[in-house]
Amino acid sequence: MASPPQGLISLQDYIRWGASRFNAAGLFFGHGTDNALDEAAHLVLAALHLPPDLPASYRDCRLTDDERVAIVNLFERRILERKPAAYLTYKAWFAGLEFYVDERVLVPRSPLAELVESGFEPWVEPTSVARVLDLCTGSGCIGIAAAFYLLDAEVDLADISPAALAVASRNVAAHGLAERVQILESDLFDGLEGRHYDVIVANPPYVPREELAALPPEYQREPSLGLAGGESGLDLVLRILRQAPSYLNEGGILVVEVGNSAETLERLFPEIPFLWIEFERGGEGVFLFNQTQLVEYQPLFERDWEAP
């Protein structure tokens, strides 16, 4: 157990000190925060069991000895173990909602939150969405948020990993959505025969093999099953493109996040005008097709290919 430093007495003192230590240790930030100050603030508030939107006026509050010890211990673990902060606090936020996370699932951080919050407008009318599929669901954050914002929609959460689905099930229960959200173990669409959706949203593994090996330690703490997309990063993405038309209702849409593999996907299919969604809060690498387009492009998706 680490000892608190002398002279630090307030929340703000520990946020500043923690940020300095994180920068000195060369930590990587990319799991809900993108800088040392925000990371330190997240851990300080978590250690004190306070909400992330705590008013700034509380930053000058003095801490008890026990509180200072709890904060320093979290900071030490973040530095020594190189785990994302969410794995230390078991909490992450997505689309304004709190989710339980641990090392069985990726830490929620997708720009898809912005699209979910809008009810997938303007590409569908939210009131017309009756069924949603969250493919490769992990913690369930995307599908659960969809059920939260689309009050009349039924949502399926599908993943190949029973361990991930256990986390998703916990989050479904925490948000009181068991009546409208179903958990399904499935290798992409293989276990979903006969089901059809108005919206299919997927954040599949899309990191190329070479890039995966070079990721910072914080990413290496996440389950490789949720990151590894094969040699080019597109193994699962191509399977989704080939199979999705059979599971989409007429007028339905497919939304897929491919991150940095977007450029590879465009090189592979230069004939296809991908629609890349722009996000006001940042983020890229998310494309969208409607059901008609997917059917039209199937001959291209079905051809034999080699990674460019």
Residue pairs with C-beta under 8 A, 6 or more apart in sequence:
1 69
1 73
2 69
2 72
2 73
2 75
2 76
3 69
3 72
4 65
4 68
4 69
4 71
4 72
5 17
5 72
7 13
8 14
8 17
8 68
9 62
9 63
10 59
10 60
10 61
10 62
10 63
11 44
11 45
11 48
11 58
11 59
11 60
11 61
11 63
12 59
12 60
14 40
14 44
14 63
14 68
14 71
14 72
15 37
15 40
15 41
15 44
15 59
16 37
16 40
17 40
18 36
18 39
18 40
18 43
18 44
18 71
18 75
19 35
19 36
19 37
19 39
19 40
20 36
21 75
21 79
22 29
22 36
22 39
22 40
22 75
22 78
22 79
23 36
25 79
27 36
27 39
27 78
27 79
27 82
27 218
28 216
28 217
28 218
28 219
29 35
29 36
29 38
29 39
29 218
30 109
30 216
30 218
30 219
31 84
31 85
31 86
31 92
31 107
31 109
31 218
32 42
32 84
32 85
32 86
32 92
32 93
32 107
32 108
32 109
33 39
33 42
33 85
39 78
39 85
40 75
42 52
42 85
42 89
43 71
43 74
43 75
43 78
43 85
43 88
43 89
44 71
45 51
45 52
45 54
46 74
46 85
46 88
46 89
46 91
47 67
47 70
47 71
47 73
47 74
48 63
48 67
48 70
48 71
50 58
52 93
63 71
74 88
74 89
77 83
77 88
78 85
78 88
81 88
81 221
82 216
82 217
82 218
82 221
83 103
83 218
83 221
84 107
84 218
84 221
84 222
86 92
86 101
86 107
86 108
87 101
87 102
87 103
87 107
87 221
90 100
90 101
90 102
91 98
91 99
91 100
91 101
92 98
92 99
92 101
92 107
92 108
92 109
92 139
92 141
93 99
93 108
94 108
94 109
94 110
94 113
94 141
94 142
94 145
95 113
95 114
95 116
95 117
95 141
95 145
95 148
95 149
96 113
96 117
96 145
97 141
97 144
97 145
97 148
97 175
99 108
99 139
99 140
99 141
99 144
99 171
99 174
100 139
100 167
100 170
100 171
100 174
101 107
101 108
101 139
101 167
102 167
103 221
103 222
103 223
104 161
104 163
104 164
104 166
104 167
104 223
105 138
105 139
105 163
105 164
105 167
105 168
105 223
105 226
106 138
106 139
106 222
106 223
106 226
106 227
107 222
108 138
108 139
108 141
110 141
110 142
110 203
110 257
110 283
111 257
111 279
111 281
111 282
111 283
111 284
111 286
112 142
112 201
112 203
112 255
112 257
112 286
113 142
113 145
114 279
114 280
114 281
114 283
115 201
115 255
115 277
115 279
115 286
116 142
116 145
116 146
116 149
116 201
117 145
117 149
118 126
118 149
119 126
119 129
119 149
119 150
120 126
120 129
120 199
120 253
120 255
123 253
123 288
123 290
124 198
124 199
124 251
124 252
124 253
126 149
126 150
127 152
128 198
128 251
129 150
129 152
129 153
129 198
129 199
130 152
130 153
130 154
130 198
131 153
131 154
131 155
131 156
131 195
131 196
131 197
131 198
131 199
131 249
132 143
132 146
132 147
132 150
132 153
132 154
132 155
132 156
132 197
132 198
132 199
132 200
132 201
133 143
133 155
133 156
133 158
133 192
133 195
133 197
133 199
133 200
133 201
133 247
134 140
134 142
134 143
134 144
134 146
134 155
134 156
134 157
134 158
134 201
134 202
135 158
135 188
135 189
135 200
135 201
135 202
135 204
135 240
136 158
136 159
136 160
136 188
136 202
136 203
136 204
136 205
136 226
136 236
137 143
137 157
137 158
137 159
137 164
137 165
137 168
138 159
138 161
138 164
138 167
138 168
138 203
138 226
139 164
139 167
139 168
139 171
140 157
140 167
140 168
140 169
140 171
140 172
140 181
140 183
141 171
142 201
142 203
143 155
143 156
143 157
143 168
143 181
143 201
144 155
144 157
144 168
144 171
144 172
144 175
144 177
144 181
146 153
146 155
146 199
146 201
147 153
147 154
147 155
147 175
147 177
147 180
147 181
148 175
148 177
153 180
153 198
154 180
154 181
154 182
155 177
155 180
155 181
155 182
156 181
156 182
156 184
156 192
156 195
156 197
157 165
157 168
157 172
157 181
157 182
157 183
157 184
158 184
158 185
158 186
158 188
158 191
158 192
159 165
159 168
159 185
159 186
160 185
160 186
160 187
160 188
160 225
161 223
161 225
161 226
162 185
163 223
164 223
164 225
164 226
165 183
165 185
168 183
169 183
172 178
172 181
172 183
184 191
184 192
185 191
186 192
188 204
188 236
188 239
188 240
188 243
189 240
189 243
189 244
189 246
189 247
192 247
195 247
196 247
196 248
196 249
196 252
197 247
197 248
197 249
197 252
198 248
198 249
198 251
198 252
198 253
199 252
199 253
199 255
200 244
200 247
200 248
200 252
200 253
200 254
200 255
201 254
201 255
201 256
202 240
202 254
202 255
202 256
202 257
203 256
203 257
204 229
204 236
204 237
204 240
204 256
204 257
205 225
205 226
205 227
205 228
205 229
205 235
205 236
206 229
206 233
206 234
206 236
206 237
206 257
206 258
206 259
206 260
206 261
207 215
207 227
207 228
207 229
207 233
207 259
207 260
207 261
208 229
208 230
208 231
208 232
208 233
208 261
208 264
209 228
209 230
209 231
209 233
211 233
211 260
212 224
212 227
212 228
215 227
219 227
229 235
229 236
229 237
229 261
230 236
231 307
232 261
232 264
232 307
232 308
233 258
233 260
233 261
233 264
234 258
234 261
234 264
234 265
234 268
234 307
237 256
237 258
237 261
237 265
238 301
238 305
240 254
240 256
241 254
241 256
241 294
241 297
241 301
242 298
242 301
242 302
244 254
244 289
244 294
245 291
245 294
245 295
245 298
248 254
248 291
248 294
249 291
250 291
251 290
251 291
252 290
252 291
253 288
253 289
253 290
253 291
254 288
254 289
254 290
254 291
254 294
255 277
255 286
255 287
255 288
256 286
256 287
256 288
257 285
257 286
258 265
258 285
258 286
258 287
259 284
259 285
260 285
261 285
262 274
262 276
262 284
262 285
262 287
264 307
264 308
265 274
265 287
266 274
267 308
268 305
268 307
268 308
269 297
269 300
269 301
271 300
272 297
272 300
274 287
275 287
275 288
275 289
276 284
276 285
276 286
276 287
277 286
277 287
277 288
278 284
279 286
289 297
